[in-house]
Amino acid sequence: MAFDKKLLEILACPACKGKLTYLPKEAKLVCKFDRLVYPIKDNIPVLLESEAEQLGSEELASLLASQSAK
């Protein structure tokens, strides 16, 4: 069973309440505004700030560019 993309309509970043971007290959959700990456474990998004990975501007741009190129 894969992550249900319909959840993206109701999920929000816990830090800023902004929209999240789904990266299926990496199994992650990204908040572009806070540059936070939330993991998806066992098809369940882990939306805890303590579990999120902080990205630099270049890292975020690279990650999103590689995703849109697919």
C-alpha positions in Angstrom: 0.0 0.0 0.0 1.4 3.4 -1.0 1.0 6.8 0.6 -2.5 8.2 -0.2 -1.9 11.4 -2.1 -5.4 12.6 -1.2 -4.1 13.3 2.3 -2.1 16.2 0.8 -5.3 18.1 0.5 -5.7 18.1 4.3 -2.1 17.8 5.6 -0.2 20.9 6.5 3.3 21.7 7.9 3.0 21.6 11.7 5.4 24.6 12.0 3.8 27.1 9.6 0.6 25.4 8.5 1.7 25.7 4.9 1.3 23.3 2.0 3.5 20.2 1.8 5.0 18.8 -1.4 5.1 15.0 -1.7 8.3 13.4 -2.9 7.3 9.7 -3.7 10.8 8.4 -4.5 12.3 9.7 -1.3 9.1 9.0 0.7 9.1 12.4 2.2 7.0 15.5 2.6 8.6 18.9 2.1 7.6 22.3 3.4 9.2 24.8 1.0 8.6 27.8 3.4 10.4 26.4 6.4 12.8 24.2 4.4 11.8 21.2 6.5 11.5 17.6 5.2 9.2 15.2 7.1 9.7 11.4 6.6 7.0 9.0 5.6 7.4 5.7 7.6 5.3 2.6 6.8 3.1 4.9 4.6 2.4 7.2 7.5 3.6 10.8 7.5 5.6 11.7 10.6 4.7 15.3 11.0 6.7 16.1 14.1 9.2 19.0 14.0 11.6 16.9 16.1 11.6 14.3 13.3 12.0 16.8 10.4 15.2 17.4 8.6 16.3 21.0 8.1 17.6 21.8 4.6 19.6 24.7 3.2 18.3 26.7 0.3 20.5 24.9 -2.2 19.6 21.5 -0.9 15.9 22.3 -1.1 16.2 23.6 -4.6 18.2 20.6 -5.7 15.7 18.2 -4.1 12.7 19.8 -5.7 14.4 20.2 -9.1 15.3 16.5 -9.2 11.7 15.7 -8.4 10.2 17.9 -11.1 12.6 16.6 -13.7 11.0 13.2 -13.4 
